[in-house]
């Protein structure tokens, strides 16, 4: 998709990769609706790019519909919905025991995307064009050895994107799933990963992410990643599940 003249909603765009994508989409000529659960950062990014801001919680279907209604009120339609908001969760296997962690991860990583589809797909299908972009994680293709809820729900996000691609690409709707590895965002830095850690050294900047996403949307590619290592790990898993599991064992020993 060429973003020039398009109307794009980006959730979780008050900071990090969402904010970088809002700036890049605007630079490409898109009219951007910046939405975040935090009102001040969303307003700041919107002011910077000449867009519109709305504070909302995308785990609420009513809030997702409110975002969609706001975008239509401002611009008459929605061409792109980028479901980007996410949550890293605690780095411990103990999240198996905590329903609050599972509920939050499920609502944010899966149902927020479902709510977005309900809000915008009918009009996109009616026009025969539009674009759905979802942020999952490289974890969706493999696993995060310290985060059960995160691993399961990010894989769910990928499965939903695959379903959408199968059913709606034939109707003119672009569908991409962004499965990044480490990124230098607030979420990543809050995990306290040291600068000499391999994950830190391979991390990409939000601006690099925005470039990857714009280029991927331009070609309509489904799976967007930040490093070839992601697909290498996925191939290893597919080729030899037992060896793949064995290779992760030292990380949980």
N, C-alpha and C positions, 0 to 999 in steps of 0.2 A: 504493500500500500504506500502510495505517495501521500505524505501527511499535509502537504500544502492545502490550505483551505478546509481541512477537516476539523471536526469537533471531537476532542478527546477528553475523557474522564480518566484520571489517574488516582487510585486510592493509595493511601499511605504516602502522599507526596509532599508532606511538610518537611521531610528530612531525607537524607540518604539517597538511595537510587531513585526513589520516586521523585524527589526534588530535582535531581539531575536530569531525569527523563522529561519532567515538566519543562525545564529550561531548553532541552534539546528539541522537544516536540514544537515548542513555540518558535525556536530558531528555524525549524523546518517549515513554518508557516501555519501551524495548527493553532486553533483556539482551544485553550486548555482550561478545564475545570480541575482545580487543585482541591483535593479533599483529604482530610486527616482527622483523627480523633482529637488532635490538639489544634485548637483554633488559631493561636498566634503564629505558629510556624506555617500553617497553610496560607494565612493571610499575607505573610511576609513573602512567600514564594510567588503567590498570585500577583502581588504588587510589583514584584521584580520583573515579571514576564508580561504584564498587562493582561492577566487572566482573571478568572473569578474563583473565589474560595468559598468552601462550605465545610463546616465542622460536622462530622458524622461518625457513627460507630457502625462499621460494615458488618458486624455480627448481628445487627438488627435488620430484618427485612424491611421494616418500615423506614429506617434510615437510608437504606440502599435505594428504595423507591423515591425518597425525598431528594437524594442526589440526582437521580435520573430526571425527576420533574424540574429541578433547579436548572440542570443543563439544557433541557428543552425550552424552558422559559427564557433563558439567556440567548440561545442560539437556534432553537427550532428543531434540533435533531441531535442524535449522538452517532458518530461514525466509529469511534474507537472506545472500548472500555478496557482499561488496563487494571486488572485486579492484582494489586501489588502489595497491599497491606499484609503484614505477617508478624509472627512472634516466635522468638527462638526457644523460649521455655528454659527450665532448669537443666543443667548438665549433670543428670544423675538418673540411673535406672529406676530409682525409687518412684519416678512418676507413674509407674504401674499402679501404685497404691492411691493415687490422688485424683479423684473424679473431676475436681476443678480444673486441673491441668488438661485432662482429656477433653472436657467440654469446651474450654477456651480454644484449644488447638483445632478441634473439629469445626467449631463455628467459624473461626477465622480462616483456616486453610482450605476448607471444603465448602461449607454452607454459604460463606460470603460470595464465593464464585457462583454458586447455584442461584442465589438471590439476584446477582447481577444479570445472569442469563434470563431469568424471568422478567426482569425489568426492561431489557433492551432487545432481546432477540426477536420478538414479534415485529417491531418496527424495522429492524435490519432485514429480516426475511422479506417483509413487505416491499422494501426498496430493492432487494436483491443484492445488497452490498453492506459491508460493515466489517469490523475486526474485533475479535475477542483475544486478549492477551492475558495470560495468567502467570504469576510468579510462583514457582514451586521451589525446587532445590535440587542440587546434585544428589542429595539424600534420597530423593524420589526414585532415582535409578539404582542406588545401592542401599545404604543404611547409615544412620548416625548411631555409633555404638553406645552413646551415653543418653540418648533421648528416644524413648519408645513412642510417646505421643507425637512428637515432631516427625519421626520417621514414617509412622503410619498415615498421618494426615497429609503430609507432603506427597506421599505416594498416591493417596486418594485424589489430590489435586491434579496430578499427572493423568490418572485414569479418567477423570472428568474431562480434561482437555482432549484426550484421545477420543472419547465418546463424541464430544462436540465437533471435532474435526471430521469424524466419519459421517456424521449426520448433517452438518451445516456447511461444510465446504462446497458440496454440490449445489447448495442454494446461494452461493456467492459470498459466503461469510468467511473471512480469513480467521484462522485459529493458530495461535502459537503458544508454546509453553516454555517459559524461561526457567532453566534449571542451573542456577549458578553454583559455583564452588565459593571459596572464601572471597568476601568483598570488604573493603575498608569503609564500613558503615558504623553507625552508632551501635547497632545491634551486635555486630561482630566485636567491636572494641570493648563493649560492656562485659564480654565473656572473659576479659583479662588475659588474652592470648599474648605471650611475649613476642617481641619483634624477631627473635631468632628462631621462632617456631616455623616449620615448613608451611603451615597454613597461612601464616602472616606473610611469608616471603612470596607466596603465589597469589596473594589477594590482589584483586583489581580495584580500581577506583570507581566511584559512582559515574564519573564522566566516561570511563571506558565502557561501563555497562550500558550507558545510554547509546553509545556508538554501536555496540553489538545489537541492541534491540532495534534501533532505527534501520540498520543494515538488514537484519533478519526480517523485519516487517516489509522492507522493500522487495525482498525476494519471495516473501510468503512462506518461509521455512517454518516447519512445525517446532522442532526442538532447537532451542537456543541455549548455548552453554558458554562458559567463560574460559574454559581450558580443555585441550584435547584429552587431558587425564580423565575427565569425567566419562567420556565415551570409552576410553581404554579400560577403566574399571568396570563399566557396564558390560563390555565384551568379555572380560575375564569372568564375571559372574555368570553370564549366559553360557560360556564355553565349558566351565567346570565349577559348578556350584560348590562342591565339597572343598575344592582348593581355595575358592574365594572366601568361604566361611573360615577355613583354616588360616588364611592370611590375615584375618581380622582378630583372631584369637589373642594374640599378644596385647592388643589394645584393651582387652577386658580382663586380662589375667590379674 
